[in-house]
Amino acid sequence: MESENFCGKLKTIRLVSELSLYYMPEDGTEVRQQLTITRDGRGYLTRFIFSPAIDDISAWRDEDKRRSRFQINPENAEQIMKAFETTFSNPGDEIIMACDAGCWNLELTNEEGKKFRWSGSLLDDSFPGVNELSDLVREETGIEDLFVFDGCPDRIEELGEFFDEDAYSRKKRRESELIFCKVIFQDAEKEYTYLADEDIYEKGDFAWAPAGKDNEEKVVRVTDVEYLQPEEAPFPVEKTKKLI
């Protein structure tokens, strides 16, 4: 699907990238990413993990999704926005669609609220400049394994989380256990502990946290995740702030 050429000043990018499901993926394989980036530098990423419990590939369970939020420096966000404006103001005569490849669906919204949509195959030649644009998004967000438009060809699927020591060794959470995240703020080394309402955070993820007396929203990086019973909490639960 091709939209009219983009015009105006870009406000929001929403991109869904999905690997080919021509063959049934292995349990635990990340098969879809949903990425949102705003011009003011806010980012949202949802990773979809394949599970044999999924009868309908479109009916994802919450436990098969890993959501995270991140912040991009204004200069980096501006670079991404300008690159998308340039590319999709004239994306070429035809965006390639292949039946045996993964796919992507892009929605761009300008500051007037007008939406522009395109779809294509997850290939390194689906449209002019696809590799450069994909690499730019990975570089400016600092997230090296984003599928973007080319499927991240350097990504080694077979390794996955199996060789991720932190994820592999983390114990299963019991329903009665609370989720405690150790985090650090930008340009700081001291760790702080926050509660999380959802089990969606992993070491290295970025999140939003209330800070100070005024609970100002700030970006933090998760350094550790623990599951503890209330009586094992490192601080009084009622006085521990929660990630947003």
Order of alpha helices (4+ residues) and beta strands (2+ residues): beta-beta-beta-beta-alpha-beta-beta-alpha-alpha-beta-beta-beta-beta
